[in-house]
Amino acid sequence: MGLINAVEAIVSHSFEEFQKSYELKCACDQCKEDIQAIVLNRIPPKYTSSERGQLFVKSLYLNTQLQSDILKELMSAAIIVEQNQHHVTVEETRQ
Ligand SMILES: [Zn+2]
């Protein structure tokens, strides 16, 4: 079963863009993954079969509401991770 969460691709792309305009206090892999994991826990997943995946992901890029939700969540997730100096797990930072 090839199921993918299309939101993952969008979040990972948005995160790359986000980093260009926002300087992360710590840009280690752990912090980057934590930020994206927090966002993915907050944005409802959109599952699709991997065969249809590319097309579905493309259509999501045109969803400006989703894009702005993700950007908002990226911003608050970056702050959460920055405020937790000891690379805490995502579970601990969930609200
Ligand atoms: Zn770090």
PDB file of the backbone (N, CA, C, O) and the ligand in Angstrom, with CONECT records:
HET     ZN  A 101       1
ATOM      1  N   MET A   1       0.848  -1.201   0.000  1.00  0.00           N
ATOM      2  CA  MET A   1       0.000   0.000   0.000  1.00  0.00           C
ATOM      3  C   MET A   1       0.878   1.242   0.000  1.00  0.00           C
ATOM      4  O   MET A   1       1.584   1.506   0.973  1.00  0.00           O
ATOM      5  N   GLY A   2       0.837   1.991  -1.065  1.00  0.00           N
ATOM      6  CA  GLY A   2       1.651   3.196  -1.117  1.00  0.00           C
ATOM      7  C   GLY A   2       0.850   4.430  -0.777  1.00  0.00           C
ATOM      8  O   GLY A   2       0.401   5.159  -1.662  1.00  0.00           O
ATOM      9  N   LEU A   3       0.674   4.659   0.514  1.00  0.00           N
ATOM     10  CA  LEU A   3      -0.045   5.872   0.898  1.00  0.00           C
ATOM     11  C   LEU A   3       0.945   6.936   1.349  1.00  0.00           C
ATOM     12  O   LEU A   3       1.904   6.650   2.067  1.00  0.00           O
ATOM     13  N   ILE A   4       0.700   8.157   0.920  1.00  0.00           N
ATOM     14  CA  ILE A   4       1.545   9.245   1.407  1.00  0.00           C
ATOM     15  C   ILE A   4       0.665  10.373   1.943  1.00  0.00           C
ATOM     16  O   ILE A   4      -0.469  10.561   1.503  1.00  0.00           O
ATOM     17  N   ASN A   5       1.208  11.109   2.893  1.00  0.00           N
ATOM     18  CA  ASN A   5       0.537  12.305   3.390  1.00  0.00           C
ATOM     19  C   ASN A   5       1.065  13.474   2.554  1.00  0.00           C
ATOM     20  O   ASN A   5       2.207  13.904   2.713  1.00  0.00           O
ATOM     21  N   ALA A   6       0.214  13.973   1.666  1.00  0.00           N
ATOM     22  CA  ALA A   6       0.644  15.030   0.747  1.00  0.00           C
ATOM     23  C   ALA A   6       1.094  16.288   1.491  1.00  0.00           C
ATOM     24  O   ALA A   6       1.902  17.063   0.980  1.00  0.00           O
ATOM     25  N   VAL A   7       0.566  16.482   2.698  1.00  0.00           N
ATOM     26  CA  VAL A   7       0.935  17.673   3.474  1.00  0.00           C
ATOM     27  C   VAL A   7       2.435  17.657   3.815  1.00  0.00           C
ATOM     28  O   VAL A   7       3.058  18.711   3.944  1.00  0.00           O
ATOM     29  N   GLU A   8       3.003  16.454   3.959  1.00  0.00           N
ATOM     30  CA  GLU A   8       4.434  16.353   4.268  1.00  0.00           C
ATOM     31  C   GLU A   8       5.292  17.050   3.219  1.00  0.00           C
ATOM     32  O   GLU A   8       6.226  17.780   3.551  1.00  0.00           O
ATOM     33  N   ALA A   9       4.967  16.818   1.954  1.00  0.00           N
ATOM     34  CA  ALA A   9       5.730  17.433   0.863  1.00  0.00           C
ATOM     35  C   ALA A   9       5.594  18.949   0.904  1.00  0.00           C
ATOM     36  O   ALA A   9       6.561  19.679   0.687  1.00  0.00           O
ATOM     37  N   ILE A  10       4.375  19.412   1.187  1.00  0.00           N
ATOM     38  CA  ILE A  10       4.136  20.858   1.232  1.00  0.00           C
ATOM     39  C   ILE A  10       4.889  21.487   2.408  1.00  0.00           C
ATOM     40  O   ILE A  10       5.511  22.540   2.271  1.00  0.00           O
ATOM     41  N   VAL A  11       4.822  20.820   3.565  1.00  0.00           N
ATOM     42  CA  VAL A  11       5.494  21.363   4.753  1.00  0.00           C
ATOM     43  C   VAL A  11       7.007  21.414   4.535  1.00  0.00           C
ATOM     44  O   VAL A  11       7.666  22.391   4.893  1.00  0.00           O
ATOM     45  N   SER A  12       7.546  20.348   3.944  1.00  0.00           N
ATOM     46  CA  SER A  12       8.988  20.330   3.743  1.00  0.00           C
ATOM     47  C   SER A  12       9.424  21.423   2.763  1.00  0.00           C
ATOM     48  O   SER A  12      10.465  22.052   2.955  1.00  0.00           O
ATOM     49  N   HIS A  13       8.633  21.647   1.723  1.00  0.00           N
ATOM     50  CA  HIS A  13       8.938  22.719   0.777  1.00  0.00           C
ATOM     51  C   HIS A  13       8.774  24.096   1.433  1.00  0.00           C
ATOM     52  O   HIS A  13       9.620  24.975   1.270  1.00  0.00           O
ATOM     53  N   SER A  14       7.683  24.267   2.169  1.00  0.00           N
ATOM     54  CA  SER A  14       7.442  25.550   2.836  1.00  0.00           C
ATOM     55  C   SER A  14       8.538  25.845   3.848  1.00  0.00           C
ATOM     56  O   SER A  14       8.922  26.997   4.047  1.00  0.00           O
ATOM     57  N   PHE A  15       9.043  24.780   4.490  1.00  0.00           N
ATOM     58  CA  PHE A  15      10.096  24.969   5.480  1.00  0.00           C
ATOM     59  C   PHE A  15      11.375  25.511   4.834  1.00  0.00           C
ATOM     60  O   PHE A  15      12.050  26.373   5.398  1.00  0.00           O
ATOM     61  N   GLU A  16      11.697  24.997   3.648  1.00  0.00           N
ATOM     62  CA  GLU A  16      12.867  25.498   2.915  1.00  0.00           C
ATOM     63  C   GLU A  16      12.720  26.997   2.642  1.00  0.00           C
ATOM     64  O   GLU A  16      13.659  27.770   2.827  1.00  0.00           O
ATOM     65  N   GLU A  17      11.524  27.389   2.200  1.00  0.00           N
ATOM     66  CA  GLU A  17      11.256  28.801   1.922  1.00  0.00           C
ATOM     67  C   GLU A  17      11.323  29.627   3.207  1.00  0.00           C
ATOM     68  O   GLU A  17      11.895  30.716   3.243  1.00  0.00           O
ATOM     69  N   PHE A  18      10.724  29.073   4.251  1.00  0.00           N
ATOM     70  CA  PHE A  18      10.653  29.745   5.542  1.00  0.00           C
ATOM     71  C   PHE A  18      12.053  30.073   6.071  1.00  0.00           C
ATOM     72  O   PHE A  18      12.288  31.155   6.610  1.00  0.00           O
ATOM     73  N   GLN A  19      12.972  29.123   5.907  1.00  0.00           N
ATOM     74  CA  GLN A  19      14.341  29.301   6.395  1.00  0.00           C
ATOM     75  C   GLN A  19      15.077  30.455   5.727  1.00  0.00           C
ATOM     76  O   GLN A  19      16.006  31.022   6.302  1.00  0.00           O
ATOM     77  N   LYS A  20      14.657  30.804   4.501  1.00  0.00           N
ATOM     78  CA  LYS A  20      15.323  31.889   3.779  1.00  0.00           C
ATOM     79  C   LYS A  20      15.017  33.247   4.402  1.00  0.00           C
ATOM     80  O   LYS A  20      15.814  34.181   4.316  1.00  0.00           O
ATOM     81  N   SER A  21      13.839  33.336   5.037  1.00  0.00           N
ATOM     82  CA  SER A  21      13.456  34.629   5.587  1.00  0.00           C
ATOM     83  C   SER A  21      13.512  34.650   7.113  1.00  0.00           C
ATOM     84  O   SER A  21      13.383  35.705   7.734  1.00  0.00           O
ATOM     85  N   TYR A  22      13.703  33.485   7.703  1.00  0.00           N
ATOM     86  CA  TYR A  22      13.706  33.406   9.161  1.00  0.00           C
ATOM     87  C   TYR A  22      14.954  32.688   9.615  1.00  0.00           C
ATOM     88  O   TYR A  22      15.196  31.543   9.234  1.00  0.00           O
ATOM     89  N   GLU A  23      15.751  33.362  10.432  1.00  0.00           N
ATOM     90  CA  GLU A  23      16.984  32.739  10.887  1.00  0.00           C
ATOM     91  C   GLU A  23      16.730  31.878  12.117  1.00  0.00           C
ATOM     92  O   GLU A  23      16.375  32.397  13.175  1.00  0.00           O
ATOM     93  N   LEU A  24      16.909  30.569  11.984  1.00  0.00           N
ATOM     94  CA  LEU A  24      16.699  29.659  13.108  1.00  0.00           C
ATOM     95  C   LEU A  24      17.835  29.816  14.108  1.00  0.00           C
ATOM     96  O   LEU A  24      18.998  29.961  13.730  1.00  0.00           O
ATOM     97  N   LYS A  25      17.479  29.785  15.400  1.00  0.00           N
ATOM     98  CA  LYS A  25      18.509  29.889  16.441  1.00  0.00           C
ATOM     99  C   LYS A  25      19.437  28.697  16.388  1.00  0.00           C
ATOM    100  O   LYS A  25      20.650  28.824  16.555  1.00  0.00           O
ATOM    101  N   CYS A  26      18.841  27.520  16.149  1.00  0.00           N
ATOM    102  CA  CYS A  26      19.647  26.316  15.980  1.00  0.00           C
ATOM    103  C   CYS A  26      19.111  25.615  14.736  1.00  0.00           C
ATOM    104  O   CYS A  26      17.923  25.307  14.644  1.00  0.00           O
ATOM    105  N   ALA A  27      19.989  25.371  13.799  1.00  0.00           N
ATOM    106  CA  ALA A  27      19.550  24.765  12.542  1.00  0.00           C
ATOM    107  C   ALA A  27      20.078  23.345  12.395  1.00  0.00           C
ATOM    108  O   ALA A  27      20.362  22.894  11.285  1.00  0.00           O
ATOM    109  N   CYS A  28      20.210  22.637  13.524  1.00  0.00           N
ATOM    110  CA  CYS A  28      20.641  21.244  13.439  1.00  0.00           C
ATOM    111  C   CYS A  28      19.479  20.392  12.918  1.00  0.00           C
ATOM    112  O   CYS A  28      18.328  20.827  12.939  1.00  0.00           O
ATOM    113  N   ASP A  29      19.784  19.190  12.457  1.00  0.00           N
ATOM    114  CA  ASP A  29      18.745  18.334  11.894  1.00  0.00           C
ATOM    115  C   ASP A  29      17.630  18.062  12.885  1.00  0.00           C
ATOM    116  O   ASP A  29      16.453  18.009  12.529  1.00  0.00           O
ATOM    117  N   GLN A  30      18.034  17.888  14.155  1.00  0.00           N
ATOM    118  CA  GLN A  30      17.043  17.609  15.200  1.00  0.00           C
ATOM    119  C   GLN A  30      16.012  18.733  15.298  1.00  0.00           C
ATOM    120  O   GLN A  30      14.808  18.477  15.333  1.00  0.00           O
ATOM    121  N   CYS A  31      16.486  19.971  15.343  1.00  0.00           N
ATOM    122  CA  CYS A  31      15.568  21.105  15.465  1.00  0.00           C
ATOM    123  C   CYS A  31      14.714  21.261  14.214  1.00  0.00           C
ATOM    124  O   CYS A  31      13.521  21.550  14.304  1.00  0.00           O
ATOM    125  N   LYS A  32      15.320  21.070  13.052  1.00  0.00           N
ATOM    126  CA  LYS A  32      14.563  21.178  11.801  1.00  0.00           C
ATOM    127  C   LYS A  32      13.455  20.137  11.747  1.00  0.00           C
ATOM    128  O   LYS A  32      12.334  20.428  11.330  1.00  0.00           O
ATOM    129  N   GLU A  33      13.779  18.928  12.173  1.00  0.00           N
ATOM    130  CA  GLU A  33      12.767  17.871  12.169  1.00  0.00           C
ATOM    131  C   GLU A  33      11.692  18.142  13.206  1.00  0.00           C
ATOM    132  O   GLU A  33      10.511  17.891  12.969  1.00  0.00           O
ATOM    133  N   ASP A  34      12.106  18.653  14.354  1.00  0.00           N
ATOM    134  CA  ASP A  34      11.130  18.962  15.396  1.00  0.00           C
ATOM    135  C   ASP A  34      10.123  20.001  14.908  1.00  0.00           C
ATOM    136  O   ASP A  34       8.918  19.866  15.125  1.00  0.00           O
ATOM    137  N   ILE A  35      10.631  21.032  14.249  1.00  0.00           N
ATOM    138  CA  ILE A  35       9.759  22.089  13.757  1.00  0.00           C
ATOM    139  C   ILE A  35       8.723  21.511  12.782  1.00  0.00           C
ATOM    140  O   ILE A  35       7.527  21.787  12.879  1.00  0.00           O
ATOM    141  N   GLN A  36       9.220  20.706  11.846  1.00  0.00           N
ATOM    142  CA  GLN A  36       8.304  20.137  10.848  1.00  0.00           C
ATOM    143  C   GLN A  36       7.340  19.135  11.474  1.00  0.00           C
ATOM    144  O   GLN A  36       6.187  19.031  11.055  1.00  0.00           O
ATOM    145  N   ALA A  37       7.811  18.401  12.474  1.00  0.00           N
ATOM    146  CA  ALA A  37       6.933  17.428  13.131  1.00  0.00           C
ATOM    147  C   ALA A  37       5.804  18.130  13.870  1.00  0.00           C
ATOM    148  O   ALA A  37       4.665  17.664  13.859  1.00  0.00           O
ATOM    149  N   ILE A  38       6.120  19.250  14.513  1.00  0.00           N
ATOM    150  CA  ILE A  38       5.088  20.003  15.230  1.00  0.00           C
ATOM    151  C   ILE A  38       4.030  20.494  14.237  1.00  0.00           C
ATOM    152  O   ILE A  38       2.830  20.399  14.497  1.00  0.00           O
ATOM    153  N   VAL A  39       4.483  21.011  13.117  1.00  0.00           N
ATOM    154  CA  VAL A  39       3.549  21.503  12.094  1.00  0.00           C
ATOM    155  C   VAL A  39       2.677  20.360  11.582  1.00  0.00           C
ATOM    156  O   VAL A  39       1.464  20.509  11.434  1.00  0.00           O
ATOM    157  N   LEU A  40       3.314  19.209  11.311  1.00  0.00           N
ATOM    158  CA  LEU A  40       2.562  18.067  10.774  1.00  0.00           C
ATOM    159  C   LEU A  40       1.554  17.524  11.781  1.00  0.00           C
ATOM    160  O   LEU A  40       0.533  16.955  11.395  1.00  0.00           O
ATOM    161  N   ASN A  41       1.834  17.697  13.056  1.00  0.00           N
ATOM    162  CA  ASN A  41       0.873  17.264  14.072  1.00  0.00           C
ATOM    163  C   ASN A  41      -0.313  18.207  14.158  1.00  0.00           C
ATOM    164  O   ASN A  41      -1.363  17.846  14.689  1.00  0.00           O
ATOM    165  N   ARG A  42      -0.146  19.406  13.640  1.00  0.00           N
ATOM    166  CA  ARG A  42      -1.209  20.398  13.781  1.00  0.00           C
ATOM    167  C   ARG A  42      -2.036  20.593  12.519  1.00  0.00           C
ATOM    168  O   ARG A  42      -3.187  21.024  12.577  1.00  0.00           O
ATOM    169  N   ILE A  43      -1.439  20.273  11.384  1.00  0.00           N
ATOM    170  CA  ILE A  43      -2.170  20.401  10.119  1.00  0.00           C
ATOM    171  C   ILE A  43      -2.782  19.040   9.785  1.00  0.00           C
ATOM    172  O   ILE A  43      -2.059  18.046   9.717  1.00  0.00           O
ATOM    173  N   PRO A  44      -4.089  18.976   9.577  1.00  0.00           N
ATOM    174  CA  PRO A  44      -4.704  17.682   9.258  1.00  0.00           C
ATOM    175  C   PRO A  44      -4.045  17.054   8.030  1.00  0.00           C
ATOM    176  O   PRO A  44      -3.831  17.734   7.027  1.00  0.00           O
ATOM    177  N   PRO A  45      -3.722  15.750   8.104  1.00  0.00           N
ATOM    178  CA  PRO A  45      -3.070  15.081   6.972  1.00  0.00           C
ATOM    179  C   PRO A  45      -4.014  14.954   5.780  1.00  0.00           C
ATOM    180  O   PRO A  45      -5.232  14.891   5.946  1.00  0.00           O
ATOM    181  N   LYS A  46      -3.451  14.918   4.598  1.00  0.00           N
ATOM    182  CA  LYS A  46      -4.233  14.676   3.387  1.00  0.00           C
ATOM    183  C   LYS A  46      -3.588  13.498   2.667  1.00  0.00           C
ATOM    184  O   LYS A  46      -2.604  13.645   1.942  1.00  0.00           O
ATOM    185  N   TYR A  47      -4.176  12.325   2.892  1.00  0.00           N
ATOM    186  CA  TYR A  47      -3.579  11.116   2.341  1.00  0.00           C
ATOM    187  C   TYR A  47      -4.007  10.880   0.900  1.00  0.00           C
ATOM    188  O   TYR A  47      -5.129  11.184   0.496  1.00  0.00           O
ATOM    189  N   THR A  48      -3.075  10.332   0.148  1.00  0.00           N
ATOM    190  CA  THR A  48      -3.350   9.972  -1.228  1.00  0.00           C
ATOM    191  C   THR A  48      -2.498   8.761  -1.569  1.00  0.00           C
ATOM    192  O   THR A  48      -1.501   8.481  -0.903  1.00  0.00           O
ATOM    193  N   SER A  49      -2.899   8.043  -2.614  1.00  0.00           N
ATOM    194  CA  SER A  49      -2.052   6.932  -3.042  1.00  0.00           C
ATOM    195  C   SER A  49      -0.830   7.513  -3.729  1.00  0.00           C
ATOM    196  O   SER A  49      -0.902   8.582  -4.335  1.00  0.00           O
ATOM    197  N   SER A  50       0.288   6.813  -3.636  1.00  0.00           N
ATOM    198  CA  SER A  50       1.520   7.388  -4.173  1.00  0.00           C
ATOM    199  C   SER A  50       1.443   7.568  -5.692  1.00  0.00           C
ATOM    200  O   SER A  50       2.145   8.409  -6.254  1.00  0.00           O
ATOM    201  N   GLU A  51       0.587   6.775  -6.358  1.00  0.00           N
ATOM    202  CA  GLU A  51       0.441   6.930  -7.809  1.00  0.00           C
ATOM    203  C   GLU A  51      -0.149   8.287  -8.177  1.00  0.00           C
ATOM    204  O   GLU A  51       0.300   8.938  -9.121  1.00  0.00           O
ATOM    205  N   ARG A  52      -1.154   8.701  -7.423  1.00  0.00           N
ATOM    206  CA  ARG A  52      -1.793   9.984  -7.706  1.00  0.00           C
ATOM    207  C   ARG A  52      -1.072  11.109  -6.978  1.00  0.00           C
ATOM    208  O   ARG A  52      -1.405  12.282  -7.153  1.00  0.00           O
ATOM    209  N   GLY A  53      -0.104  10.760  -6.177  1.00  0.00           N
ATOM    210  CA  GLY A  53       0.517  11.700  -5.256  1.00  0.00           C
ATOM    211  C   GLY A  53       0.988  13.010  -5.854  1.00  0.00           C
ATOM    212  O   GLY A  53       0.641  14.087  -5.368  1.00  0.00           O
ATOM    213  N   GLN A  54       1.787  12.913  -6.923  1.00  0.00           N
ATOM    214  CA  GLN A  54       2.391  14.120  -7.498  1.00  0.00           C
ATOM    215  C   GLN A  54       1.345  15.157  -7.909  1.00  0.00           C
ATOM    216  O   GLN A  54       1.484  16.354  -7.657  1.00  0.00           O
ATOM    217  N   LEU A  55       0.288  14.643  -8.557  1.00  0.00           N
ATOM    218  CA  LEU A  55      -0.771  15.534  -9.018  1.00  0.00           C
ATOM    219  C   LEU A  55      -1.491  16.194  -7.842  1.00  0.00           C
ATOM    220  O   LEU A  55      -1.804  17.385  -7.864  1.00  0.00           O
ATOM    221  N   PHE A  56      -1.738  15.384  -6.821  1.00  0.00           N
ATOM    222  CA  PHE A  56      -2.452  15.864  -5.643  1.00  0.00           C
ATOM    223  C   PHE A  56      -1.608  16.917  -4.916  1.00  0.00           C
ATOM    224  O   PHE A  56      -2.119  17.952  -4.488  1.00  0.00           O
ATOM    225  N   VAL A  57      -0.320  16.635  -4.787  1.00  0.00           N
ATOM    226  CA  VAL A  57       0.575  17.582  -4.124  1.00  0.00           C
ATOM    227  C   VAL A  57       0.573  18.904  -4.892  1.00  0.00           C
ATOM    228  O   VAL A  57       0.520  19.979  -4.294  1.00  0.00           O
ATOM    229  N   LYS A  58       0.633  18.814  -6.220  1.00  0.00           N
ATOM    230  CA  LYS A  58       0.623  20.026  -7.048  1.00  0.00           C
ATOM    231  C   LYS A  58      -0.631  20.854  -6.803  1.00  0.00           C
ATOM    232  O   LYS A  58      -0.570  22.081  -6.718  1.00  0.00           O
ATOM    233  N   SER A  59      -1.764  20.175  -6.690  1.00  0.00           N
ATOM    234  CA  SER A  59      -3.011  20.899  -6.476  1.00  0.00           C
ATOM    235  C   SER A  59      -3.016  21.581  -5.115  1.00  0.00           C
ATOM    236  O   SER A  59      -3.636  22.631  -4.940  1.00  0.00           O
ATOM    237  N   LEU A  60      -2.327  20.982  -4.155  1.00  0.00           N
ATOM    238  CA  LEU A  60      -2.279  21.584  -2.818  1.00  0.00           C
ATOM    239  C   LEU A  60      -1.436  22.861  -2.796  1.00  0.00           C
ATOM    240  O   LEU A  60      -1.671  23.757  -1.986  1.00  0.00           O
ATOM    241  N   TYR A  61      -0.449  22.932  -3.698  1.00  0.00           N
ATOM    242  CA  TYR A  61       0.364  24.151  -3.769  1.00  0.00           C
ATOM    243  C   TYR A  61      -0.487  25.364  -4.145  1.00  0.00           C
ATOM    244  O   TYR A  61      -0.137  26.506  -3.849  1.00  0.00           O
ATOM    245  N   LEU A  62      -1.614  25.086  -4.807  1.00  0.00           N
ATOM    246  CA  LEU A  62      -2.492  26.183  -5.223  1.00  0.00           C
ATOM    247  C   LEU A  62      -3.483  26.558  -4.131  1.00  0.00           C
ATOM    248  O   LEU A  62      -4.242  27.517  -4.270  1.00  0.00           O
ATOM    249  N   ASN A  63      -3.470  25.796  -3.049  1.00  0.00           N
ATOM    250  CA  ASN A  63      -4.386  26.054  -1.938  1.00  0.00           C
ATOM    251  C   ASN A  63      -3.776  27.109  -1.012  1.00  0.00           C
ATOM    252  O   ASN A  63      -2.992  26.791  -0.118  1.00  0.00           O
ATOM    253  N   THR A  64      -4.149  28.354  -1.241  1.00  0.00           N
ATOM    254  CA  THR A  64      -3.492  29.445  -0.510  1.00  0.00           C
ATOM    255  C   THR A  64      -3.845  29.425   0.982  1.00  0.00           C
ATOM    256  O   THR A  64      -3.047  29.846   1.819  1.00  0.00           O
ATOM    257  N   GLN A  65      -5.052  28.928   1.307  1.00  0.00           N
ATOM    258  CA  GLN A  65      -5.431  28.839   2.715  1.00  0.00           C
ATOM    259  C   GLN A  65      -4.503  27.865   3.441  1.00  0.00           C
ATOM    260  O   GLN A  65      -4.014  28.149   4.535  1.00  0.00           O
ATOM    261  N   LEU A  66      -4.271  26.711   2.810  1.00  0.00           N
ATOM    262  CA  LEU A  66      -3.369  25.712   3.395  1.00  0.00           C
ATOM    263  C   LEU A  66      -1.952  26.277   3.532  1.00  0.00           C
ATOM    264  O   LEU A  66      -1.297  26.094   4.558  1.00  0.00           O
ATOM    265  N   GLN A  67      -1.495  26.961   2.493  1.00  0.00           N
ATOM    266  CA  GLN A  67      -0.152  27.549   2.525  1.00  0.00           C
ATOM    267  C   GLN A  67       0.003  28.519   3.689  1.00  0.00           C
ATOM    268  O   GLN A  67       1.020  28.512   4.383  1.00  0.00           O
ATOM    269  N   SER A  68      -1.011  29.350   3.896  1.00  0.00           N
ATOM    270  CA  SER A  68      -0.870  30.346   4.949  1.00  0.00           C
ATOM    271  C   SER A  68      -1.007  29.695   6.321  1.00  0.00           C
ATOM    272  O   SER A  68      -0.378  30.144   7.279  1.00  0.00           O
ATOM    273  N   ASP A  69      -1.827  28.635   6.432  1.00  0.00           N
ATOM    274  CA  ASP A  69      -1.909  27.889   7.696  1.00  0.00           C
ATOM    275  C   ASP A  69      -0.551  27.281   8.035  1.00  0.00           C
ATOM    276  O   ASP A  69      -0.093  27.356   9.175  1.00  0.00           O
ATOM    277  N   ILE A  70       0.085  26.679   7.034  1.00  0.00           N
ATOM    278  CA  ILE A  70       1.375  26.024   7.255  1.00  0.00           C
ATOM    279  C   ILE A  70       2.430  27.048   7.670  1.00  0.00           C
ATOM    280  O   ILE A  70       3.232  26.790   8.568  1.00  0.00           O
ATOM    281  N   LEU A  71       2.426  28.197   7.023  1.00  0.00           N
ATOM    282  CA  LEU A  71       3.403  29.232   7.347  1.00  0.00           C
ATOM    283  C   LEU A  71       3.220  29.727   8.785  1.00  0.00           C
ATOM    284  O   LEU A  71       4.191  29.939   9.512  1.00  0.00           O
ATOM    285  N   LYS A  72       1.965  29.904   9.173  1.00  0.00           N
ATOM    286  CA  LYS A  72       1.650  30.334  10.526  1.00  0.00           C
ATOM    287  C   LYS A  72       2.162  29.309  11.538  1.00  0.00           C
ATOM    288  O   LYS A  72       2.772  29.665  12.546  1.00  0.00           O
ATOM    289  N   GLU A  73       1.902  28.021  11.250  1.00  0.00           N
ATOM    290  CA  GLU A  73       2.329  26.951  12.152  1.00  0.00           C
ATOM    291  C   GLU A  73       3.857  26.825  12.186  1.00  0.00           C
ATOM    292  O   GLU A  73       4.435  26.535  13.233  1.00  0.00           O
ATOM    293  N   LEU A  74       4.501  27.043  11.049  1.00  0.00           N
ATOM    294  CA  LEU A  74       5.971  26.996  11.004  1.00  0.00           C
ATOM    295  C   LEU A  74       6.550  28.053  11.927  1.00  0.00           C
ATOM    296  O   LEU A  74       7.499  27.798  12.669  1.00  0.00           O
ATOM    297  N   MET A  75       5.969  29.237  11.872  1.00  0.00           N
ATOM    298  CA  MET A  75       6.433  30.343  12.697  1.00  0.00           C
ATOM    299  C   MET A  75       6.307  30.000  14.172  1.00  0.00           C
ATOM    300  O   MET A  75       7.252  30.193  14.937  1.00  0.00           O
ATOM    301  N   SER A  76       5.148  29.491  14.577  1.00  0.00           N
ATOM    302  CA  SER A  76       4.978  29.212  16.006  1.00  0.00           C
ATOM    303  C   SER A  76       5.789  27.980  16.415  1.00  0.00           C
ATOM    304  O   SER A  76       6.271  27.913  17.545  1.00  0.00           O
ATOM    305  N   ALA A  77       5.946  27.014  15.522  1.00  0.00           N
ATOM    306  CA  ALA A  77       6.761  25.833  15.846  1.00  0.00           C
ATOM    307  C   ALA A  77       8.227  26.219  16.016  1.00  0.00           C
ATOM    308  O   ALA A  77       8.913  25.690  16.891  1.00  0.00           O
ATOM    309  N   ALA A  78       8.708  27.140  15.181  1.00  0.00           N
ATOM    310  CA  ALA A  78      10.101  27.579  15.286  1.00  0.00           C
ATOM    311  C   ALA A  78      10.337  28.221  16.641  1.00  0.00           C
ATOM    312  O   ALA A  78      11.386  28.023  17.255  1.00  0.00           O
ATOM    313  N   ILE A  79       9.357  28.993  17.109  1.00  0.00           N
ATOM    314  CA  ILE A  79       9.486  29.653  18.410  1.00  0.00           C
ATOM    315  C   ILE A  79       9.469  28.627  19.531  1.00  0.00           C
ATOM    316  O   ILE A  79      10.252  28.722  20.476  1.00  0.00           O
ATOM    317  N   ILE A  80       8.568  27.637  19.428  1.00  0.00           N
ATOM    318  CA  ILE A  80       8.500  26.578  20.443  1.00  0.00           C
ATOM    319  C   ILE A  80       9.843  25.858  20.548  1.00  0.00           C
ATOM    320  O   ILE A  80      10.354  25.644  21.647  1.00  0.00           O
ATOM    321  N   VAL A  81      10.409  25.487  19.404  1.00  0.00           N
ATOM    322  CA  VAL A  81      11.670  24.739  19.404  1.00  0.00           C
ATOM    323  C   VAL A  81      12.813  25.607  19.933  1.00  0.00           C
ATOM    324  O   VAL A  81      13.682  25.124  20.659  1.00  0.00           O
ATOM    325  N   GLU A  82      12.808  26.885  19.566  1.00  0.00           N
ATOM    326  CA  GLU A  82      13.846  27.798  20.050  1.00  0.00           C
ATOM    327  C   GLU A  82      13.804  27.938  21.571  1.00  0.00           C
ATOM    328  O   GLU A  82      14.839  28.034  22.230  1.00  0.00           O
ATOM    329  N   GLN A  83      12.599  27.947  22.104  1.00  0.00           N
ATOM    330  CA  GLN A  83      12.455  28.156  23.543  1.00  0.00           C
ATOM    331  C   GLN A  83      12.799  26.915  24.340  1.00  0.00           C
ATOM    332  O   GLN A  83      12.975  26.983  25.557  1.00  0.00           O
ATOM    333  N   ASN A  84      12.896  25.785  23.664  1.00  0.00           N
ATOM    334  CA  ASN A  84      13.278  24.546  24.338  1.00  0.00           C
ATOM    335  C   ASN A  84      14.722  24.238  23.991  1.00  0.00           C
ATOM    336  O   ASN A  84      15.018  23.645  22.954  1.00  0.00           O
ATOM    337  N   GLN A  85      15.612  24.650  24.876  1.00  0.00           N
ATOM    338  CA  GLN A  85      17.034  24.625  24.581  1.00  0.00           C
ATOM    339  C   GLN A  85      17.622  23.230  24.472  1.00  0.00           C
ATOM    340  O   GLN A  85      18.686  23.054  23.880  1.00  0.00           O
ATOM    341  N   HIS A  86      16.947  22.235  25.034  1.00  0.00           N
ATOM    342  CA  HIS A  86      17.587  20.927  25.156  1.00  0.00           C
ATOM    343  C   HIS A  86      17.078  19.895  24.166  1.00  0.00           C
ATOM    344  O   HIS A  86      17.075  18.698  24.452  1.00  0.00           O
ATOM    345  N   HIS A  87      16.651  20.358  23.008  1.00  0.00           N
ATOM    346  CA  HIS A  87      16.208  19.431  21.978  1.00  0.00           C
ATOM    347  C   HIS A  87      15.213  18.412  22.510  1.00  0.00           C
ATOM    348  O   HIS A  87      15.383  17.202  22.357  1.00  0.00           O
ATOM    349  N   VAL A  88      14.172  18.940  23.138  1.00  0.00           N
ATOM    350  CA  VAL A  88      13.138  18.063  23.690  1.00  0.00           C
ATOM    351  C   VAL A  88      12.396  17.334  22.567  1.00  0.00           C
ATOM    352  O   VAL A  88      12.451  17.738  21.405  1.00  0.00           O
ATOM    353  N   THR A  89      11.713  16.270  22.930  1.00  0.00           N
ATOM    354  CA  THR A  89      10.975  15.526  21.910  1.00  0.00           C
ATOM    355  C   THR A  89       9.711  16.284  21.530  1.00  0.00           C
ATOM    356  O   THR A  89       9.241  17.155  22.262  1.00  0.00           O
ATOM    357  N   VAL A  90       9.186  15.938  20.393  1.00  0.00           N
ATOM    358  CA  VAL A  90       7.971  16.589  19.908  1.00  0.00           C
ATOM    359  C   VAL A  90       6.813  16.385  20.875  1.00  0.00           C
ATOM    360  O   VAL A  90       6.008  17.290  21.093  1.00  0.00           O
ATOM    361  N   GLU A  91       6.735  15.200  21.449  1.00  0.00           N
ATOM    362  CA  GLU A  91       5.641  14.894  22.395  1.00  0.00           C
ATOM    363  C   GLU A  91       5.570  15.937  23.498  1.00  0.00           C
ATOM    364  O   GLU A  91       4.485  16.365  23.890  1.00  0.00           O
ATOM    365  N   GLU A  92       6.735  16.343  23.996  1.00  0.00           N
ATOM    366  CA  GLU A  92       6.764  17.274  25.111  1.00  0.00           C
ATOM    367  C   GLU A  92       6.327  18.681  24.716  1.00  0.00           C
ATOM    368  O   GLU A  92       5.898  19.463  25.565  1.00  0.00           O
ATOM    369  N   THR A  93       6.434  19.003  23.429  1.00  0.00           N
ATOM    370  CA  THR A  93       6.110  20.356  23.010  1.00  0.00           C
ATOM    371  C   THR A  93       4.684  20.473  22.496  1.00  0.00           C
ATOM    372  O   THR A  93       4.226  21.572  22.185  1.00  0.00           O
ATOM    373  N   ARG A  94       3.977  19.347  22.404  1.00  0.00           N
ATOM    374  CA  ARG A  94       2.593  19.421  21.932  1.00  0.00           C
ATOM    375  C   ARG A  94       1.724  20.078  22.995  1.00  0.00           C
ATOM    376  O   ARG A  94       1.951  19.915  24.194  1.00  0.00           O
ATOM    377  N   GLN A  95       0.743  20.810  22.540  1.00  0.00           N
ATOM    378  CA  GLN A  95      -0.134  21.503  23.504  1.00  0.00           C
ATOM    379  C   GLN A  95      -1.456  20.780  23.643  1.00  0.00           C
ATOM    380  O   GLN A  95      -2.319  21.213  24.407  1.00  0.00           O
TER     381      GLN A  95
HETATM  382 ZN    ZN A 101      19.227  22.050  17.424  1.00  0.00          ZN2+
END
